Amino acid sequence: MSAERLRTPAVRLAVVGHTNTGKTSLMRTLTRDSEFGEVSSRPSTTRHVEGARLVADGETLVELFDTPGMEDPIALLEVIETDMVDDTGERLDGPARVERFLASPMARGRLEQEAKVLRQMLASDAALYVVDARDPVLAKHRDELALLGACAVPLLPVLNFVSSGDANESAWREALARLGLHAVVRFDTVAPERGAERMLFDKLATLLDTWRPALDKLVACREREAQARLVAGRRLVAEMLVDVAACRRHVADTDERGLASELADLNRRVREREQVCVDGLLALFHFRPDAVDADALPLADGRWEADLFQPETLRNMGVKLGSGVAAGAAAGFGVDALFGGLTLGAGTAIGALAGGGVQAFRHFGRRIKGVVTGERELSVDDGILRLLILRELHLLEALDRRGHAAVRPIEQFAADEKQWREGKLPESLLVARAHESWSSLCGGGGFDIERERAIDRLAEALAGKTSTEAAHHPHP
């Protein structure tokens, strides 16, 4: 290792392996960039070395280099093993033999792709050897590893696609051990296990003790970032829920057609507000809109496709409609029955409120006026709020567990939180019901210290209802 390399704080890692094992997928997952390179089932998609950086607190700590797949390791190994002595008859070591090959015409001809890989290996501090654990262990893989070993660069095998039912993990571990590669890491680039990224960098640090401080710093920073994303995501959800819960529409007592129009408009506004939340979550986790399946969640072109406010949708999700659904039942909205739905009459309702003193009249003044004038008040039913909680928490956790190499969209909606289905709504949402000015859907939503506190309390409540807790090891 040169003195110049020792002064360079960034670890240089070559990502190597056979064609179509997921090298570019690993790059995407580690960089959290679903746009990096091209992922395809076609062989030899990557034709050139492409680089990326992993940054922590503004400092580049790791430089990654995606390399082409090795297409003909058997032929290359034969070439290198044939030319094992120099002009004086001295036996050449592995790196010297690789250097001699790189200087030969073959490195610019039919073995050009392999030459690119070996050239990057010699320029790196270590290499990640990506294995598709679904593949059988073949002679070409052993020859490939022999070639990479000739570069005298620390090599860490990365078992990809280990969550697949046809993965051959034990066979690969045995084959790698026979070649002296006992440090192996499981890292499924599509759905990384909890702590997989930390394990990868921890094992690298055992091979590269000089760079352990840099790798430890990177892991610590990424854990902070992962937790910060979850906190920010829950707050996005909480802001949306407060907006929806606080929303009230005051409607003159018109005919059913006019009421249906008001309900439809409120439906649209809530859908649009939910979409703002969905877009925010996707952007926060650096995913494209197509990361969610339109038919399953259901999203289409980034918009919720099925009618969120149809009772059938609620029944499918296991959410019970409250008893306050009146004229808007088909749309899923409850017409607030606090006054308009009472049979006692306006005088009785106003008299009951009088016992609450001035504060009660100040708080319910417009609603009392509505009783007298025949104005109706529309608000979002509790069942809708529960459904929104289920959907957004599911999406938040699915994004947190998703690798950026994933091609298939998030498909399954699964939530078994009985409290959200049938129990009491969080206190913050009940409070929001009484503050119409908190809702941007009703022309409010500006800064209000009590609104901010309610959102913070709700975000904390949501944190207790996800399986992603503070003791979280990040994964891309």
Order of alpha helices (4+ residues) and beta strands (2+ residues): alpha-beta-alpha-beta-beta-alpha-alpha-alpha-beta-alpha-beta-alpha-beta-alpha-alpha-beta-alpha-beta-beta-alpha-beta-alpha-alpha-beta-alpha-alpha-alpha-alpha
